[in-house]
Amino acid sequence: MMTPRVACDSWFRQSVWMGGCTRCMMLSVLLAGAIQCHASGVAGVDPPPAARASTDDSLSMNIDSPDALRALEVRLRALAVKVRPAVVGIVFTDDKGVELGSGSGTIITADGWVLTAGHVAQQPGRKASVLLADGTALTGVTVGAHFGPDGDVGLIKVATGGRMLPVVPMGKSASLATGDPIVAFGHPLGPERSPWRPPPLRFGRVIGRDGWRLAIDAPLSPGDSGGPVFNLDGELVGVNSEASERPDLNMAATAESANARMDIMREGLATGAYLADPTKDPVAVAAELRSGADDGEDADPNDGSDARAGDTTYARKEQADRHANTLEMLAALTDPYADSIVSIIVDSRDACYGVVIDDEGHVLTKASELGTGARRIDVLLGDGLSVQGKRVAVDSALDLAILETGITDVTPIAFDFDTEPELGDAVISVGRGMAPLALGFRGLGVYVSGGSDGASRAYLGVAMRQPTDEEREAIPGGVGQIVSAVMPGSGAAEAGMVDGDVILRIDGVVAATPESAASPIRSHAPGEQVSVEFMHSGERRTVSMRILRPPFGEQRVALAGGAILSRRATGFGEVIQHDSIVAAQNMGGPVVDSRGRVVGLNIARADRMKTYALAAKRVRASIEAMLARVQAGDVMPPDDPSVGLPVVEFAPDGFARLGVSNGRALGPTNAVVSKEKDGEKLLGGWADADDVAVWKVRLPAAGRYDIVLDVQGVGGGKVDVFFGDDLMTVHVPPTREFGLLRVGESVSSVAEELLLRIQPLGRPQAPLMLLRGVVIQRTDQLRMAEAALPLLRWKDFERFKREWMREERRKEREAAREKMKSEMKSGAGAAAVPGAGNSNEEQGRP
């Protein structure tokens, strides 16, 4: 069995260089005893007895029609107004004010008692800042907690200063049945304070129950730990406790388990196996004890860890069937638009969706998923046919692009409805089938993306600080940021920026503060270029620099929750945040409301619990502006990645050697790195589908050319190698050392200049390789030798020499065998027999 990842209040600190501030990220993927997560389903989560269905329509709220969905919206809007004021954020800091961790909680008494998770509160006496739903900060202290295999609840007392706080009533989770709706709140990824973000709403249903744990499918993220789970009557029925690797499987401690320990916690006690030793990190203790149980040590056969396959299959199948049935019941809302949705294929990779927007063949899609200009874009229609697309306009601010396709027989979609969904309203994602792609609910009101989108944020690769008064006098205009460190391999390092340089502007925005300098970067996807104006050794320079995806793979994987995040997922301004689980490949499709009206366009999968959509009025304004530019003749020129590249010539020995210095690296993660020993330049990264390296090569004559990579496999995987118009694919195996890896042979009919391009195949999620260079060899003469030497396989001269010598030795051995056979046939063998009495000469042997 696989144990869920244990990481809550286990903090890792990441320095996000020039893409956001340095902050601690809380991975509240907390262990909760026996709950197990498997690819095939949910193990250890038993459904309630007989998997009973609720008979109370006020609780079940089955979505069996658009009318039922609208009735649920009314309940959710009222619920949000009623309970959200009692949801708080909890932040712990050290004596110097450095943030140590955060969580969520719920006010349960007007005089300031806050219920949270035991792994959030931990030991009594911890000082905390408690942030109310409106952003007001109050002082609190942890009073008691219970954290162990049998529970996860805690209490914090807030100093109200005589203020009466909003509260919610305690309910009973026992009243909930499988499939009953619930609503979860919390502060995912920690409270956002600049500007303030209220706790977002997430809708879900009960999957099952296992003792003190309630399994729900409302999507949660790190930072939600301790937040409330409500029934539709606004009663607190659970406390967020654990998240699995799947965003639609999360655990909450029941309200009954909290009530049972309330008096003990009020007395200031910390109980439970994981809090037994106050000198140890309780999360580390939980991981250690749980690991021992998985190994068979001290495992309790009654704790639910020995999951029955039937229960697992039943719970998972029931959940999947419920989702599918709900979507089918809402097909009438999305079916009219399905034929207008197209798939965008970039170099054989499913990149995203697109929308036909007029009868002249224009398709709207997500710009950052289209990759570099060297990529081929195909548009797959609903009838299975495909046409090639040409990028003609881009709106960088909203990450939208218009493709010219020639499609004229598809009904376009109009984004002409200006009213946005309210908090708690349904947001239905349109797919390419009759049924909706996903159903979610708006979790926030007006919200500007960017505060917690670290998983896909780009970075320039510098650390900055404010200038001193003396340094400010030397800065033109007195405004700028001093570069205090440059990350090796970053875009800033490639551009020659060094410590002590002064950043003046980024994309025209004055770098008055580190935050203002980072702001324009958020409107770009990793791999794109930004214009940076800076002072270097007293000289003013303006350089285009490539921004990269932060190399914090653990953070990205944790926030993805097993899903693929959008390459760009922030910097769009105001967005509609909803809780639908929609993959990055399905961004670019429209969303409709509970009456089937197009209210926006899905633009980004930001992390495991949220998807962003652009409001219809913003999409319409962008379309009108881009089409106006196209009609005025301002068509986006093709992006040529070979501009400015040196031409690599063949040496007299018949080889062309392509190194890191005479090529160009593009994409979100590709970066030039240096070996520690000799400083040799290598091309690392290769962790994104849009990573690419290009070289320009002059072929001296028509003929055959063989391509070999000088490479070390890191994670390994397949790469595509384009040699002009020829495409070859090769698997790079994980290796410890560099070696030559043959790609294949290509034939050119003329002497020409062409591009050699290398890129990952598919969507790698980890670094694929380190590339030292590419070797190209003319093989015409070797082809001629093949006719004489059929054993020849490799085309390099050293191998040819070895094979030639091997063939000569084979011929010698064959001649010796034939000679022996001839001797034996003529009786020569008898000369060796005693008493034969015949000599070789007498037998006529030559």
Buried (B, 14 or more C-beta within 10 A) or exposed (E): EEBBBBBBBBBEEBBBBBBBEEBBBBBBBBBBBBBBBBEEBBBBBBBBEEBEEBEEEEBBBBBEEBEBBBBBBEBBBEBBEBBBBBBBBBBBBEEEEEBBBBBBBBBBBEEBBBBBBBBBBBBBEBEBBBBBBEBEEBEBBBBBBBBBBBBBBBBBBBEBEEEEBBBBEBBBBEBBBBBBBBBBBBBBBBBBEEEBBBBBBBBBBBBBBBBBBBBBBBBBBBBBBBBBBBBBBBBBBBBBBBBBBBBBBBBBBBBBBBEBBBEBBEEBBBBBBBBEEEEEBBBEBBBBBBEEBBEEEEBEEEBBBBBEEEBBBBBBEBBEEBBEEBBEBBEEBBBBBBBBBBBBBBBEBBBBBBBBBBEBBBBBBBBBBBBBBBBEBBBBBBEEEBBEBBBBBBBBEBBBBBBBBEBEEBEBBEBEBEEBBEBBBBBBBBBBBEBBBBBBBBBBBEBBBBBBBBBBBBBBBBBBEEBEEEBBEEBEEEBBBBBEBBBEBBBBBBBEBEEEBBBBBBBEBBBBEBEBBBBBBBBBBBBBBBEBBBBBEEEEBEBEBBBBBBBBBEBBBBBBBEBEBBBBBBBBBEBBBBBBBBBBBBBBBBBBBBEBEBBBBBBBBBBBBBBBBBBBBBBBBBBEEBBEBBEEEEBBEEBEBBEEBEEBEBEEEBBBBBBBEBBBBBBBBBBBBEEEEEEEEBBBBBBBBBBBBBBBBEBBEEBBBBBBBBBBBBBBBEBBBBBBEBBBEBEBEEBEEBBEBBBBBBEBEEEEEBBBBBBBBEBBBBBBBBBBBBBBBBBEBBBEBBEEBEEBEBBBBEEBEEBBEEBEEEEEEEEEEEEEEEBEEBBBEBBEEEEEEEEEEEBEEE
